[in-house]
């Protein structure tokens, strides 16, 4: 199996798991998955929040904003750190657009591995 195929399989499995766990509003998952930039990242959830990682194994990366449900409806786009707020969004599409606008420049398909392995890989490609 090719590396890109196995990466796609791992990422797709992550999307299926996030959908099955029921913690995130289905309309938000649909909007995020429909965006090609976010669909290639590894999704994970916490407290009803939808997070995106540049790698597929925990402790996932924390360099991408995430989306939380807002009290009374709508969404809040936060992060990438817990103490950062991007702003409110009325719709899933608006929340997704706010995340996509703030993706790191090195944000490509999710790396199969841990954040430490991703960092080592990125260092090795810079040295070449």
C-alpha positions as CSV (number, residue, x, y, z in Angstrom):
1,X,0.0,0.0,0.0
2,X,1.4,3.4,-0.9
3,X,2.1,6.0,1.7
4,X,-0.5,8.5,0.4
5,X,-3.1,5.7,0.3
6,X,-2.4,4.7,3.9
7,X,-2.5,8.4,5.0
8,X,-5.9,8.8,3.3
9,X,-7.1,5.6,5.0
10,X,-6.0,6.8,8.5
11,X,-7.5,10.3,7.9
12,X,-10.8,8.9,6.6
13,X,-11.0,6.6,9.6
14,X,-10.6,9.6,11.8
15,X,-13.4,11.4,10.1
16,X,-15.6,8.3,10.5
17,X,-14.8,8.1,14.2
18,X,-15.5,11.7,14.9
19,X,-18.9,11.4,13.1
20,X,-19.7,8.2,15.0
21,X,-18.8,9.7,18.5
22,X,-21.7,12.2,18.3
23,X,-19.9,15.0,20.1
24,X,-19.9,17.5,17.2
25,X,-23.0,18.9,15.4
26,X,-23.4,16.9,12.2
27,X,-23.9,20.1,10.1
28,X,-20.4,21.3,11.3
29,X,-18.8,18.0,10.4
30,X,-20.4,18.1,7.0
31,X,-19.1,21.7,6.3
32,X,-15.6,20.9,7.6
33,X,-15.4,17.6,5.6
34,X,-16.6,19.3,2.4
35,X,-13.6,21.7,2.5
36,X,-10.6,20.1,0.8
37,X,-8.1,21.9,3.1
38,X,-9.7,20.5,6.3
39,X,-10.7,17.1,4.9
40,X,-7.0,16.2,4.5
41,X,-6.3,16.9,8.2
42,X,-6.9,14.6,11.0
43,X,-10.0,15.5,13.0
44,X,-10.5,15.0,16.7
45,X,-13.0,16.1,19.3
46,X,-13.1,17.4,22.8
47,X,-16.0,18.9,24.7
48,X,-18.1,19.3,21.6
49,X,-15.2,21.0,19.8
50,X,-13.9,20.1,16.4
51,X,-10.1,20.1,16.2
52,X,-7.8,19.6,13.2
53,X,-4.3,18.1,13.4
54,X,-1.4,18.0,11.0
55,X,-0.6,14.5,12.3
56,X,-2.6,11.4,13.0
57,X,-1.5,10.3,16.4
58,X,-1.9,11.8,19.8
59,X,-0.9,14.3,21.2
60,X,-2.0,15.9,17.9
61,X,-0.8,19.3,16.7
62,X,-2.1,22.5,18.3
63,X,-1.3,24.9,15.5
64,X,-4.7,25.1,13.8
65,X,-7.8,27.0,15.1
66,X,-10.7,24.9,16.2
67,X,-14.5,25.2,16.3
68,X,-16.7,25.1,19.4
69,X,-20.4,25.2,19.8
70,X,-21.6,28.6,21.1
71,X,-24.2,28.9,23.8
72,X,-27.6,29.6,22.1
73,X,-26.5,28.4,18.7
74,X,-23.8,29.3,16.2
75,X,-20.1,28.7,16.8
76,X,-16.9,30.1,18.2
77,X,-13.7,29.8,16.4
78,X,-10.8,29.6,18.9
79,X,-7.2,28.9,19.0
80,X,-4.9,27.6,18.0
81,X,-4.1,27.8,21.7
82,X,-6.9,27.6,24.3
83,X,-6.4,31.2,25.4
84,X,-6.9,32.6,21.8
85,X,-10.3,33.6,20.3
86,X,-10.7,34.2,16.6
87,X,-14.4,35.1,16.8
88,X,-18.1,34.0,16.5
89,X,-19.6,32.4,13.4
90,X,-23.3,32.2,12.8
91,X,-23.0,29.2,10.4
92,X,-20.9,26.1,10.0
93,X,-19.6,27.5,6.6
94,X,-18.5,30.7,8.3
95,X,-16.7,28.8,11.0
96,X,-14.9,26.6,8.5
97,X,-13.9,29.6,6.4
98,X,-12.4,31.3,9.5
99,X,-10.3,28.2,10.2
100,X,-9.2,27.8,6.6
101,X,-8.1,31.5,6.5
102,X,-5.8,30.8,9.4
103,X,-4.2,27.5,8.4
104,X,-0.4,27.4,8.9
105,X,1.6,27.8,5.7
106,X,3.0,24.3,6.1
107,X,-0.4,22.7,6.3
108,X,-0.7,19.9,3.9
109,X,-2.0,16.3,4.2
110,X,-1.9,14.9,7.7
111,X,1.4,13.2,8.5
112,X,1.0,9.6,9.8
113,X,2.6,9.7,13.2
114,X,3.0,11.8,16.3
115,X,3.8,15.6,16.5
116,X,7.4,14.7,17.4
117,X,7.7,12.5,14.3
118,X,6.2,15.3,12.2
119,X,8.6,17.8,13.6
120,X,11.6,15.5,12.9
121,X,10.3,14.9,9.3
122,X,9.9,18.7,8.7
123,X,13.4,19.3,10.0
124,X,14.8,16.7,7.7
125,X,13.1,18.2,4.7
126,X,14.4,21.7,5.5
127,X,18.0,20.3,5.7
128,X,17.9,18.9,2.2
